[in-house]
Amino acid sequence: MYTVITSKNADKDFDRLNKPDQEKTITKLKFIAANPFSSHPNATKIQGEKNTFRLRVGNIRVLYDLDTKSQTLTVWRVKPRSSTYRP
């Protein structure tokens, strides 16, 4: 089981979500942390990045990194799809 760590930006983003979206996001992250390398239909590796993934939870996108050495899942953004990929 991987440990889930959130960045300050992810904490702020998460606080802006409504309660049902927060609950769904937590459930999905726990599921991925239990076995990050099994098949997850809503988790996709981001092209051009080594261990960065995105998780789709409805209209919410969670961007996270996996560190196999320390067995951590670091969440760095939790945003609506429309604003996630903007620079």
PyMOL Python script that loads the backbone (N, CA, C, O; Angstrom):
from pymol import cmd

cmd.read_pdbstr("""\
ATOM      1  N   MET A   1       0.840  -1.183   0.000  1.00  0.00           N
ATOM      2  CA  MET A   1       0.000   0.000   0.000  1.00  0.00           C
ATOM      3  C   MET A   1       0.882   1.242   0.000  1.00  0.00           C
ATOM      4  O   MET A   1       1.800   1.364   0.811  1.00  0.00           O
ATOM      5  N   TYR A   2       0.598   2.146  -0.903  1.00  0.00           N
ATOM      6  CA  TYR A   2       1.341   3.392  -1.011  1.00  0.00           C
ATOM      7  C   TYR A   2       0.756   4.429  -0.059  1.00  0.00           C
ATOM      8  O   TYR A   2      -0.438   4.412   0.238  1.00  0.00           O
ATOM      9  N   THR A   3       1.609   5.326   0.412  1.00  0.00           N
ATOM     10  CA  THR A   3       1.178   6.428   1.271  1.00  0.00           C
ATOM     11  C   THR A   3       0.787   7.593   0.377  1.00  0.00           C
ATOM     12  O   THR A   3       1.520   7.931  -0.553  1.00  0.00           O
ATOM     13  N   VAL A   4      -0.355   8.212   0.643  1.00  0.00           N
ATOM     14  CA  VAL A   4      -0.820   9.356  -0.141  1.00  0.00           C
ATOM     15  C   VAL A   4      -0.365  10.637   0.539  1.00  0.00           C
ATOM     16  O   VAL A   4      -0.643  10.868   1.716  1.00  0.00           O
ATOM     17  N   ILE A   5       0.345  11.470  -0.229  1.00  0.00           N
ATOM     18  CA  ILE A   5       0.821  12.767   0.246  1.00  0.00           C
ATOM     19  C   ILE A   5       0.221  13.827  -0.675  1.00  0.00           C
ATOM     20  O   ILE A   5       0.171  13.638  -1.890  1.00  0.00           O
ATOM     21  N   THR A   6      -0.230  14.935  -0.105  1.00  0.00           N
ATOM     22  CA  THR A   6      -0.792  16.008  -0.927  1.00  0.00           C
ATOM     23  C   THR A   6       0.054  17.264  -0.790  1.00  0.00           C
ATOM     24  O   THR A   6       0.577  17.565   0.283  1.00  0.00           O
ATOM     25  N   SER A   7       0.180  17.984  -1.885  1.00  0.00           N
ATOM     26  CA  SER A   7       0.896  19.254  -1.864  1.00  0.00           C
ATOM     27  C   SER A   7      -0.035  20.343  -1.328  1.00  0.00           C
ATOM     28  O   SER A   7      -1.238  20.124  -1.181  1.00  0.00           O
ATOM     29  N   LYS A   8       0.522  21.501  -1.041  1.00  0.00           N
ATOM     30  CA  LYS A   8      -0.303  22.622  -0.561  1.00  0.00           C
ATOM     31  C   LYS A   8      -1.315  23.032  -1.618  1.00  0.00           C
ATOM     32  O   LYS A   8      -2.464  23.335  -1.299  1.00  0.00           O
ATOM     33  N   ASN A   9      -0.887  23.043  -2.886  1.00  0.00           N
ATOM     34  CA  ASN A   9      -1.812  23.399  -3.966  1.00  0.00           C
ATOM     35  C   ASN A   9      -2.952  22.399  -4.062  1.00  0.00           C
ATOM     36  O   ASN A   9      -4.102  22.785  -4.275  1.00  0.00           O
ATOM     37  N   ALA A  10      -2.646  21.126  -3.907  1.00  0.00           N
ATOM     38  CA  ALA A  10      -3.678  20.098  -3.969  1.00  0.00           C
ATOM     39  C   ALA A  10      -4.662  20.249  -2.814  1.00  0.00           C
ATOM     40  O   ALA A  10      -5.865  20.061  -2.995  1.00  0.00           O
ATOM     41  N   ASP A  11      -4.154  20.588  -1.623  1.00  0.00           N
ATOM     42  CA  ASP A  11      -5.042  20.808  -0.474  1.00  0.00           C
ATOM     43  C   ASP A  11      -5.999  21.968  -0.737  1.00  0.00           C
ATOM     44  O   ASP A  11      -7.190  21.871  -0.442  1.00  0.00           O
ATOM     45  N   LYS A  12      -5.485  23.054  -1.287  1.00  0.00           N
ATOM     46  CA  LYS A  12      -6.330  24.215  -1.604  1.00  0.00           C
ATOM     47  C   LYS A  12      -7.363  23.849  -2.669  1.00  0.00           C
ATOM     48  O   LYS A  12      -8.538  24.196  -2.554  1.00  0.00           O
ATOM     49  N   ASP A  13      -6.908  23.141  -3.712  1.00  0.00           N
ATOM     50  CA  ASP A  13      -7.827  22.728  -4.774  1.00  0.00           C
ATOM     51  C   ASP A  13      -8.917  21.820  -4.216  1.00  0.00           C
ATOM     52  O   ASP A  13     -10.090  21.958  -4.562  1.00  0.00           O
ATOM     53  N   PHE A  14      -8.523  20.899  -3.360  1.00  0.00           N
ATOM     54  CA  PHE A  14      -9.462  19.937  -2.786  1.00  0.00           C
ATOM     55  C   PHE A  14     -10.517  20.641  -1.945  1.00  0.00           C
ATOM     56  O   PHE A  14     -11.688  20.262  -1.977  1.00  0.00           O
ATOM     57  N   ASP A  15     -10.117  21.659  -1.195  1.00  0.00           N
ATOM     58  CA  ASP A  15     -11.065  22.406  -0.356  1.00  0.00           C
ATOM     59  C   ASP A  15     -12.108  23.149  -1.184  1.00  0.00           C
ATOM     60  O   ASP A  15     -13.194  23.445  -0.685  1.00  0.00           O
ATOM     61  N   ARG A  16     -11.795  23.452  -2.429  1.00  0.00           N
ATOM     62  CA  ARG A  16     -12.736  24.167  -3.301  1.00  0.00           C
ATOM     63  C   ARG A  16     -13.791  23.258  -3.919  1.00  0.00           C
ATOM     64  O   ARG A  16     -14.788  23.740  -4.457  1.00  0.00           O
ATOM     65  N   LEU A  17     -13.577  21.947  -3.845  1.00  0.00           N
ATOM     66  CA  LEU A  17     -14.547  21.003  -4.408  1.00  0.00           C
ATOM     67  C   LEU A  17     -15.758  20.869  -3.493  1.00  0.00           C
ATOM     68  O   LEU A  17     -15.676  21.111  -2.288  1.00  0.00           O
ATOM     69  N   ASN A  18     -16.889  20.478  -4.091  1.00  0.00           N
ATOM     70  CA  ASN A  18     -18.057  20.223  -3.257  1.00  0.00           C
ATOM     71  C   ASN A  18     -17.909  18.873  -2.557  1.00  0.00           C
ATOM     72  O   ASN A  18     -17.062  18.065  -2.937  1.00  0.00           O
ATOM     73  N   LYS A  19     -18.718  18.631  -1.550  1.00  0.00           N
ATOM     74  CA  LYS A  19     -18.571  17.454  -0.688  1.00  0.00           C
ATOM     75  C   LYS A  19     -18.657  16.131  -1.459  1.00  0.00           C
ATOM     76  O   LYS A  19     -17.820  15.259  -1.225  1.00  0.00           O
ATOM     77  N   PRO A  20     -19.631  15.933  -2.372  1.00  0.00           N
ATOM     78  CA  PRO A  20     -19.678  14.652  -3.100  1.00  0.00           C
ATOM     79  C   PRO A  20     -18.430  14.400  -3.949  1.00  0.00           C
ATOM     80  O   PRO A  20     -17.955  13.267  -4.027  1.00  0.00           O
ATOM     81  N   ASP A  21     -17.898  15.441  -4.581  1.00  0.00           N
ATOM     82  CA  ASP A  21     -16.679  15.284  -5.382  1.00  0.00           C
ATOM     83  C   ASP A  21     -15.480  14.964  -4.494  1.00  0.00           C
ATOM     84  O   ASP A  21     -14.605  14.193  -4.886  1.00  0.00           O
ATOM     85  N   GLN A  22     -15.439  15.552  -3.302  1.00  0.00           N
ATOM     86  CA  GLN A  22     -14.358  15.247  -2.367  1.00  0.00           C
ATOM     87  C   GLN A  22     -14.397  13.779  -1.962  1.00  0.00           C
ATOM     88  O   GLN A  22     -13.363  13.111  -1.929  1.00  0.00           O
ATOM     89  N   GLU A  23     -15.578  13.282  -1.657  1.00  0.00           N
ATOM     90  CA  GLU A  23     -15.724  11.890  -1.226  1.00  0.00           C
ATOM     91  C   GLU A  23     -15.350  10.919  -2.337  1.00  0.00           C
ATOM     92  O   GLU A  23     -14.669   9.924  -2.090  1.00  0.00           O
ATOM     93  N   LYS A  24     -15.793  11.204  -3.567  1.00  0.00           N
ATOM     94  CA  LYS A  24     -15.453  10.344  -4.704  1.00  0.00           C
ATOM     95  C   LYS A  24     -13.948  10.333  -4.947  1.00  0.00           C
ATOM     96  O   LYS A  24     -13.362   9.285  -5.218  1.00  0.00           O
ATOM     97  N   THR A  25     -13.330  11.505  -4.847  1.00  0.00           N
ATOM     98  CA  THR A  25     -11.893  11.622  -5.082  1.00  0.00           C
ATOM     99  C   THR A  25     -11.103  10.837  -4.036  1.00  0.00           C
ATOM    100  O   THR A  25     -10.151  10.136  -4.378  1.00  0.00           O
ATOM    101  N   ILE A  26     -11.484  10.946  -2.785  1.00  0.00           N
ATOM    102  CA  ILE A  26     -10.799  10.212  -1.719  1.00  0.00           C
ATOM    103  C   ILE A  26     -10.921   8.715  -1.942  1.00  0.00           C
ATOM    104  O   ILE A  26      -9.944   7.981  -1.790  1.00  0.00           O
ATOM    105  N   THR A  27     -12.116   8.257  -2.301  1.00  0.00           N
ATOM    106  CA  THR A  27     -12.332   6.831  -2.547  1.00  0.00           C
ATOM    107  C   THR A  27     -11.444   6.320  -3.670  1.00  0.00           C
ATOM    108  O   THR A  27     -10.826   5.263  -3.538  1.00  0.00           O
ATOM    109  N   LYS A  28     -11.372   7.055  -4.773  1.00  0.00           N
ATOM    110  CA  LYS A  28     -10.550   6.641  -5.911  1.00  0.00           C
ATOM    111  C   LYS A  28      -9.058   6.637  -5.569  1.00  0.00           C
ATOM    112  O   LYS A  28      -8.327   5.735  -5.978  1.00  0.00           O
ATOM    113  N   LEU A  29      -8.611   7.646  -4.819  1.00  0.00           N
ATOM    114  CA  LEU A  29      -7.194   7.697  -4.445  1.00  0.00           C
ATOM    115  C   LEU A  29      -6.821   6.541  -3.519  1.00  0.00           C
ATOM    116  O   LEU A  29      -5.731   5.982  -3.643  1.00  0.00           O
ATOM    117  N   LYS A  30      -7.702   6.178  -2.601  1.00  0.00           N
ATOM    118  CA  LYS A  30      -7.437   5.028  -1.728  1.00  0.00           C
ATOM    119  C   LYS A  30      -7.356   3.743  -2.545  1.00  0.00           C
ATOM    120  O   LYS A  30      -6.522   2.879  -2.275  1.00  0.00           O
ATOM    121  N   PHE A  31      -8.220   3.623  -3.535  1.00  0.00           N
ATOM    122  CA  PHE A  31      -8.223   2.445  -4.394  1.00  0.00           C
ATOM    123  C   PHE A  31      -6.911   2.336  -5.163  1.00  0.00           C
ATOM    124  O   PHE A  31      -6.343   1.249  -5.270  1.00  0.00           O
ATOM    125  N   ILE A  32      -6.429   3.449  -5.697  1.00  0.00           N
ATOM    126  CA  ILE A  32      -5.176   3.447  -6.453  1.00  0.00           C
ATOM    127  C   ILE A  32      -3.984   3.225  -5.522  1.00  0.00           C
ATOM    128  O   ILE A  32      -3.050   2.507  -5.879  1.00  0.00           O
ATOM    129  N   ALA A  33      -4.007   3.830  -4.337  1.00  0.00           N
ATOM    130  CA  ALA A  33      -2.899   3.666  -3.391  1.00  0.00           C
ATOM    131  C   ALA A  33      -2.759   2.215  -2.948  1.00  0.00           C
ATOM    132  O   ALA A  33      -1.654   1.777  -2.626  1.00  0.00           O
ATOM    133  N   ALA A  34      -3.844   1.470  -2.926  1.00  0.00           N
ATOM    134  CA  ALA A  34      -3.790   0.066  -2.515  1.00  0.00           C
ATOM    135  C   ALA A  34      -3.004  -0.774  -3.516  1.00  0.00           C
ATOM    136  O   ALA A  34      -2.281  -1.689  -3.122  1.00  0.00           O
ATOM    137  N   ASN A  35      -3.138  -0.474  -4.803  1.00  0.00           N
ATOM    138  CA  ASN A  35      -2.414  -1.216  -5.831  1.00  0.00           C
ATOM    139  C   ASN A  35      -2.250  -0.316  -7.059  1.00  0.00           C
ATOM    140  O   ASN A  35      -3.040  -0.415  -7.998  1.00  0.00           O
ATOM    141  N   PRO A  36      -1.239   0.560  -7.068  1.00  0.00           N
ATOM    142  CA  PRO A  36      -1.107   1.571  -8.119  1.00  0.00           C
ATOM    143  C   PRO A  36      -0.771   1.035  -9.510  1.00  0.00           C
ATOM    144  O   PRO A  36      -0.969   1.741 -10.498  1.00  0.00           O
ATOM    145  N   PHE A  37      -0.272  -0.182  -9.606  1.00  0.00           N
ATOM    146  CA  PHE A  37       0.138  -0.675 -10.912  1.00  0.00           C
ATOM    147  C   PHE A  37      -0.838  -1.681 -11.522  1.00  0.00           C
ATOM    148  O   PHE A  37      -0.543  -2.278 -12.557  1.00  0.00           O
ATOM    149  N   SER A  38      -1.989  -1.873 -10.892  1.00  0.00           N
ATOM    150  CA  SER A  38      -3.006  -2.706 -11.518  1.00  0.00           C
ATOM    151  C   SER A  38      -3.768  -1.844 -12.527  1.00  0.00           C
ATOM    152  O   SER A  38      -3.530  -0.641 -12.630  1.00  0.00           O
ATOM    153  N   SER A  39      -4.659  -2.454 -13.249  1.00  0.00           N
ATOM    154  CA  SER A  39      -5.408  -1.739 -14.285  1.00  0.00           C
ATOM    155  C   SER A  39      -6.471  -0.845 -13.657  1.00  0.00           C
ATOM    156  O   SER A  39      -7.400  -1.327 -13.009  1.00  0.00           O
ATOM    157  N   HIS A  40      -6.322   0.463 -13.856  1.00  0.00           N
ATOM    158  CA  HIS A  40      -7.307   1.441 -13.395  1.00  0.00           C
ATOM    159  C   HIS A  40      -7.828   2.164 -14.630  1.00  0.00           C
ATOM    160  O   HIS A  40      -7.078   2.900 -15.270  1.00  0.00           O
ATOM    161  N   PRO A  41      -9.093   1.970 -14.979  1.00  0.00           N
ATOM    162  CA  PRO A  41      -9.602   2.528 -16.231  1.00  0.00           C
ATOM    163  C   PRO A  41      -9.587   4.052 -16.299  1.00  0.00           C
ATOM    164  O   PRO A  41      -9.548   4.613 -17.394  1.00  0.00           O
ATOM    165  N   ASN A  42      -9.618   4.731 -15.161  1.00  0.00           N
ATOM    166  CA  ASN A  42      -9.666   6.188 -15.181  1.00  0.00           C
ATOM    167  C   ASN A  42      -8.322   6.839 -14.868  1.00  0.00           C
ATOM    168  O   ASN A  42      -8.241   8.062 -14.757  1.00  0.00           O
ATOM    169  N   ALA A  43      -7.275   6.044 -14.726  1.00  0.00           N
ATOM    170  CA  ALA A  43      -5.933   6.576 -14.473  1.00  0.00           C
ATOM    171  C   ALA A  43      -5.080   6.363 -15.716  1.00  0.00           C
ATOM    172  O   ALA A  43      -5.012   5.259 -16.256  1.00  0.00           O
ATOM    173  N   THR A  44      -4.436   7.430 -16.160  1.00  0.00           N
ATOM    174  CA  THR A  44      -3.635   7.388 -17.374  1.00  0.00           C
ATOM    175  C   THR A  44      -2.292   8.050 -17.132  1.00  0.00           C
ATOM    176  O   THR A  44      -2.213   9.087 -16.474  1.00  0.00           O
ATOM    177  N   LYS A  45      -1.242   7.454 -17.663  1.00  0.00           N
ATOM    178  CA  LYS A  45       0.092   8.038 -17.570  1.00  0.00           C
ATOM    179  C   LYS A  45       0.154   9.259 -18.478  1.00  0.00           C
ATOM    180  O   LYS A  45      -0.359   9.232 -19.597  1.00  0.00           O
ATOM    181  N   ILE A  46       0.774  10.316 -18.005  1.00  0.00           N
ATOM    182  CA  ILE A  46       0.909  11.535 -18.808  1.00  0.00           C
ATOM    183  C   ILE A  46       2.131  11.385 -19.700  1.00  0.00           C
ATOM    184  O   ILE A  46       3.222  11.062 -19.232  1.00  0.00           O
ATOM    185  N   GLN A  47       1.935  11.621 -20.982  1.00  0.00           N
ATOM    186  CA  GLN A  47       3.005  11.457 -21.957  1.00  0.00           C
ATOM    187  C   GLN A  47       4.139  12.439 -21.680  1.00  0.00           C
ATOM    188  O   GLN A  47       3.906  13.597 -21.335  1.00  0.00           O
ATOM    189  N   GLY A  48       5.363  11.957 -21.836  1.00  0.00           N
ATOM    190  CA  GLY A  48       6.532  12.806 -21.667  1.00  0.00           C
ATOM    191  C   GLY A  48       6.998  12.914 -20.230  1.00  0.00           C
ATOM    192  O   GLY A  48       8.026  13.536 -19.963  1.00  0.00           O
ATOM    193  N   GLU A  49       6.274  12.327 -19.305  1.00  0.00           N
ATOM    194  CA  GLU A  49       6.642  12.355 -17.895  1.00  0.00           C
ATOM    195  C   GLU A  49       6.963  10.934 -17.446  1.00  0.00           C
ATOM    196  O   GLU A  49       6.379   9.976 -17.953  1.00  0.00           O
ATOM    197  N   LYS A  50       7.872  10.794 -16.515  1.00  0.00           N
ATOM    198  CA  LYS A  50       8.312   9.466 -16.106  1.00  0.00           C
ATOM    199  C   LYS A  50       7.285   8.741 -15.228  1.00  0.00           C
ATOM    200  O   LYS A  50       6.856   7.639 -15.570  1.00  0.00           O
ATOM    201  N   ASN A  51       6.894   9.333 -14.125  1.00  0.00           N
ATOM    202  CA  ASN A  51       5.962   8.681 -13.200  1.00  0.00           C
ATOM    203  C   ASN A  51       4.799   9.581 -12.838  1.00  0.00           C
ATOM    204  O   ASN A  51       4.337   9.557 -11.697  1.00  0.00           O
ATOM    205  N   THR A  52       4.317  10.370 -13.775  1.00  0.00           N
ATOM    206  CA  THR A  52       3.200  11.274 -13.528  1.00  0.00           C
ATOM    207  C   THR A  52       1.954  10.727 -14.198  1.00  0.00           C
ATOM    208  O   THR A  52       1.985  10.301 -15.353  1.00  0.00           O
ATOM    209  N   PHE A  53       0.856  10.745 -13.455  1.00  0.00           N
ATOM    210  CA  PHE A  53      -0.407  10.203 -13.931  1.00  0.00           C
ATOM    211  C   PHE A  53      -1.520  11.201 -13.704  1.00  0.00           C
ATOM    212  O   PHE A  53      -1.376  12.152 -12.935  1.00  0.00           O
ATOM    213  N   ARG A  54      -2.632  10.973 -14.382  1.00  0.00           N
ATOM    214  CA  ARG A  54      -3.834  11.745 -14.114  1.00  0.00           C
ATOM    215  C   ARG A  54      -4.956  10.762 -13.841  1.00  0.00           C
ATOM    216  O   ARG A  54      -5.034   9.691 -14.442  1.00  0.00           O
ATOM    217  N   LEU A  55      -5.820  11.152 -12.922  1.00  0.00           N
ATOM    218  CA  LEU A  55      -6.967  10.344 -12.544  1.00  0.00           C
ATOM    219  C   LEU A  55      -8.221  11.127 -12.863  1.00  0.00           C
ATOM    220  O   LEU A  55      -8.353  12.286 -12.472  1.00  0.00           O
ATOM    221  N   ARG A  56      -9.128  10.508 -13.561  1.00  0.00           N
ATOM    222  CA  ARG A  56     -10.396  11.153 -13.903  1.00  0.00           C
ATOM    223  C   ARG A  56     -11.445  10.715 -12.890  1.00  0.00           C
ATOM    224  O   ARG A  56     -11.705   9.524 -12.722  1.00  0.00           O
ATOM    225  N   VAL A  57     -12.043  11.690 -12.222  1.00  0.00           N
ATOM    226  CA  VAL A  57     -13.145  11.444 -11.288  1.00  0.00           C
ATOM    227  C   VAL A  57     -14.274  12.357 -11.725  1.00  0.00           C
ATOM    228  O   VAL A  57     -14.390  13.483 -11.242  1.00  0.00           O
ATOM    229  N   GLY A  58     -15.112  11.875 -12.641  1.00  0.00           N
ATOM    230  CA  GLY A  58     -16.163  12.727 -13.210  1.00  0.00           C
ATOM    231  C   GLY A  58     -15.523  13.850 -14.000  1.00  0.00           C
ATOM    232  O   GLY A  58     -14.771  13.600 -14.942  1.00  0.00           O
ATOM    233  N   ASN A  59     -15.814  15.087 -13.624  1.00  0.00           N
ATOM    234  CA  ASN A  59     -15.254  16.252 -14.295  1.00  0.00           C
ATOM    235  C   ASN A  59     -13.987  16.751 -13.597  1.00  0.00           C
ATOM    236  O   ASN A  59     -13.413  17.761 -14.004  1.00  0.00           O
ATOM    237  N   ILE A  60     -13.559  16.060 -12.570  1.00  0.00           N
ATOM    238  CA  ILE A  60     -12.374  16.439 -11.800  1.00  0.00           C
ATOM    239  C   ILE A  60     -11.166  15.655 -12.306  1.00  0.00           C
ATOM    240  O   ILE A  60     -11.277  14.476 -12.641  1.00  0.00           O
ATOM    241  N   ARG A  61     -10.004  16.326 -12.359  1.00  0.00           N
ATOM    242  CA  ARG A  61      -8.755  15.664 -12.721  1.00  0.00           C
ATOM    243  C   ARG A  61      -7.787  15.770 -11.553  1.00  0.00           C
ATOM    244  O   ARG A  61      -7.574  16.846 -10.995  1.00  0.00           O
ATOM    245  N   VAL A  62      -7.212  14.641 -11.199  1.00  0.00           N
ATOM    246  CA  VAL A  62      -6.228  14.588 -10.125  1.00  0.00           C
ATOM    247  C   VAL A  62      -4.889  14.243 -10.769  1.00  0.00           C
ATOM    248  O   VAL A  62      -4.758  13.194 -11.400  1.00  0.00           O
ATOM    249  N   LEU A  63      -3.909  15.105 -10.617  1.00  0.00           N
ATOM    250  CA  LEU A  63      -2.571  14.868 -11.158  1.00  0.00           C
ATOM    251  C   LEU A  63      -1.680  14.412 -10.015  1.00  0.00           C
ATOM    252  O   LEU A  63      -1.612  15.057  -8.968  1.00  0.00           O
ATOM    253  N   TYR A  64      -0.995  13.290 -10.226  1.00  0.00           N
ATOM    254  CA  TYR A  64      -0.181  12.722  -9.154  1.00  0.00           C
ATOM    255  C   TYR A  64       1.058  12.039  -9.694  1.00  0.00           C
ATOM    256  O   TYR A  64       1.120  11.653 -10.861  1.00  0.00           O
ATOM    257  N   ASP A  65       2.052  11.896  -8.812  1.00  0.00           N
ATOM    258  CA  ASP A  65       3.300  11.204  -9.113  1.00  0.00           C
ATOM    259  C   ASP A  65       3.386   9.960  -8.243  1.00  0.00           C
ATOM    260  O   ASP A  65       2.915   9.949  -7.106  1.00  0.00           O
ATOM    261  N   LEU A  66       3.990   8.919  -8.785  1.00  0.00           N
ATOM    262  CA  LEU A  66       4.253   7.700  -8.026  1.00  0.00           C
ATOM    263  C   LEU A  66       5.758   7.566  -7.809  1.00  0.00           C
ATOM    264  O   LEU A  66       6.541   7.684  -8.752  1.00  0.00           O
ATOM    265  N   ASP A  67       6.153   7.323  -6.578  1.00  0.00           N
ATOM    266  CA  ASP A  67       7.554   7.071  -6.259  1.00  0.00           C
ATOM    267  C   ASP A  67       7.653   5.648  -5.727  1.00  0.00           C
ATOM    268  O   ASP A  67       7.251   5.366  -4.598  1.00  0.00           O
ATOM    269  N   THR A  68       8.194   4.753  -6.553  1.00  0.00           N
ATOM    270  CA  THR A  68       8.260   3.346  -6.170  1.00  0.00           C
ATOM    271  C   THR A  68       9.294   3.095  -5.077  1.00  0.00           C
ATOM    272  O   THR A  68       9.158   2.153  -4.297  1.00  0.00           O
ATOM    273  N   LYS A  69      10.314   3.925  -5.019  1.00  0.00           N
ATOM    274  CA  LYS A  69      11.360   3.731  -4.015  1.00  0.00           C
ATOM    275  C   LYS A  69      10.830   3.973  -2.598  1.00  0.00           C
ATOM    276  O   LYS A  69      11.053   3.166  -1.696  1.00  0.00           O
ATOM    277  N   SER A  70      10.129   5.087  -2.416  1.00  0.00           N
ATOM    278  CA  SER A  70       9.595   5.410  -1.085  1.00  0.00           C
ATOM    279  C   SER A  70       8.137   4.980  -0.932  1.00  0.00           C
ATOM    280  O   SER A  70       7.546   5.165   0.132  1.00  0.00           O
ATOM    281  N   GLN A  71       7.563   4.414  -1.971  1.00  0.00           N
ATOM    282  CA  GLN A  71       6.172   3.958  -2.012  1.00  0.00           C
ATOM    283  C   GLN A  71       5.210   5.063  -1.586  1.00  0.00           C
ATOM    284  O   GLN A  71       4.419   4.906  -0.655  1.00  0.00           O
ATOM    285  N   THR A  72       5.305   6.185  -2.300  1.00  0.00           N
ATOM    286  CA  THR A  72       4.400   7.304  -2.041  1.00  0.00           C
ATOM    287  C   THR A  72       3.660   7.689  -3.312  1.00  0.00           C
ATOM    288  O   THR A  72       4.188   7.570  -4.418  1.00  0.00           O
ATOM    289  N   LEU A  73       2.456   8.144  -3.140  1.00  0.00           N
ATOM    290  CA  LEU A  73       1.633   8.698  -4.200  1.00  0.00           C
ATOM    291  C   LEU A  73       1.448  10.159  -3.829  1.00  0.00           C
ATOM    292  O   LEU A  73       0.745  10.471  -2.868  1.00  0.00           O
ATOM    293  N   THR A  74       2.076  11.064  -4.585  1.00  0.00           N
ATOM    294  CA  THR A  74       2.048  12.484  -4.272  1.00  0.00           C
ATOM    295  C   THR A  74       1.061  13.198  -5.191  1.00  0.00           C
ATOM    296  O   THR A  74       1.271  13.273  -6.402  1.00  0.00           O
ATOM    297  N   VAL A  75      -0.004  13.715  -4.614  1.00  0.00           N
ATOM    298  CA  VAL A  75      -1.020  14.456  -5.361  1.00  0.00           C
ATOM    299  C   VAL A  75      -0.578  15.908  -5.412  1.00  0.00           C
ATOM    300  O   VAL A  75      -0.310  16.517  -4.376  1.00  0.00           O
ATOM    301  N   TRP A  76      -0.500  16.467  -6.626  1.00  0.00           N
ATOM    302  CA  TRP A  76      -0.078  17.857  -6.713  1.00  0.00           C
ATOM    303  C   TRP A  76      -1.119  18.785  -7.298  1.00  0.00           C
ATOM    304  O   TRP A  76      -0.960  20.001  -7.185  1.00  0.00           O
ATOM    305  N   ARG A  77      -2.180  18.286  -7.918  1.00  0.00           N
ATOM    306  CA  ARG A  77      -3.288  19.147  -8.373  1.00  0.00           C
ATOM    307  C   ARG A  77      -4.582  18.355  -8.333  1.00  0.00           C
ATOM    308  O   ARG A  77      -4.594  17.154  -8.602  1.00  0.00           O
ATOM    309  N   VAL A  78      -5.686  19.043  -7.991  1.00  0.00           N
ATOM    310  CA  VAL A  78      -7.041  18.496  -8.023  1.00  0.00           C
ATOM    311  C   VAL A  78      -7.912  19.620  -8.559  1.00  0.00           C
ATOM    312  O   VAL A  78      -8.282  20.533  -7.821  1.00  0.00           O
ATOM    313  N   LYS A  79      -8.240  19.552  -9.854  1.00  0.00           N
ATOM    314  CA  LYS A  79      -8.950  20.668 -10.479  1.00  0.00           C
ATOM    315  C   LYS A  79     -10.017  20.172 -11.440  1.00  0.00           C
ATOM    316  O   LYS A  79      -9.972  19.029 -11.894  1.00  0.00           O
ATOM    317  N   PRO A  80     -10.980  21.039 -11.747  1.00  0.00           N
ATOM    318  CA  PRO A  80     -11.923  20.691 -12.818  1.00  0.00           C
ATOM    319  C   PRO A  80     -11.189  20.560 -14.141  1.00  0.00           C
ATOM    320  O   PRO A  80     -10.159  21.202 -14.348  1.00  0.00           O
ATOM    321  N   ARG A  81     -11.699  19.753 -15.018  1.00  0.00           N
ATOM    322  CA  ARG A  81     -11.040  19.469 -16.293  1.00  0.00           C
ATOM    323  C   ARG A  81     -10.742  20.728 -17.092  1.00  0.00           C
ATOM    324  O   ARG A  81      -9.687  20.839 -17.716  1.00  0.00           O
ATOM    325  N   SER A  82     -11.667  21.671 -17.070  1.00  0.00           N
ATOM    326  CA  SER A  82     -11.515  22.867 -17.905  1.00  0.00           C
ATOM    327  C   SER A  82     -10.293  23.710 -17.533  1.00  0.00           C
ATOM    328  O   SER A  82      -9.779  24.439 -18.380  1.00  0.00           O
ATOM    329  N   SER A  83      -9.822  23.629 -16.300  1.00  0.00           N
ATOM    330  CA  SER A  83      -8.689  24.472 -15.898  1.00  0.00           C
ATOM    331  C   SER A  83      -7.439  23.683 -15.525  1.00  0.00           C
ATOM    332  O   SER A  83      -6.433  24.281 -15.143  1.00  0.00           O
ATOM    333  N   THR A  84      -7.475  22.372 -15.625  1.00  0.00           N
ATOM    334  CA  THR A  84      -6.337  21.556 -15.197  1.00  0.00           C
ATOM    335  C   THR A  84      -5.128  21.712 -16.092  1.00  0.00           C
ATOM    336  O   THR A  84      -4.009  21.823 -15.591  1.00  0.00           O
ATOM    337  N   TYR A  85      -5.311  21.725 -17.379  1.00  0.00           N
ATOM    338  CA  TYR A  85      -4.187  21.654 -18.309  1.00  0.00           C
ATOM    339  C   TYR A  85      -3.733  23.022 -18.819  1.00  0.00           C
ATOM    340  O   TYR A  85      -2.897  23.096 -19.720  1.00  0.00           O
ATOM    341  N   ARG A  86      -4.261  24.080 -18.267  1.00  0.00           N
ATOM    342  CA  ARG A  86      -3.826  25.410 -18.678  1.00  0.00           C
ATOM    343  C   ARG A  86      -2.503  25.754 -17.996  1.00  0.00           C
ATOM    344  O   ARG A  86      -2.286  25.380 -16.844  1.00  0.00           O
ATOM    345  N   PRO A  87      -1.620  26.462 -18.700  1.00  0.00           N
ATOM    346  CA  PRO A  87      -0.323  26.833 -18.092  1.00  0.00           C
ATOM    347  C   PRO A  87      -0.451  27.848 -16.989  1.00  0.00           C
ATOM    348  O   PRO A  87       0.553  28.245 -16.397  1.00  0.00           O
TER     349      PRO A  87
END
""", "prot")
cmd.dss("prot")
cmd.show_as("cartoon", "prot")
cmd.util.cbc("prot")
cmd.orient("prot")
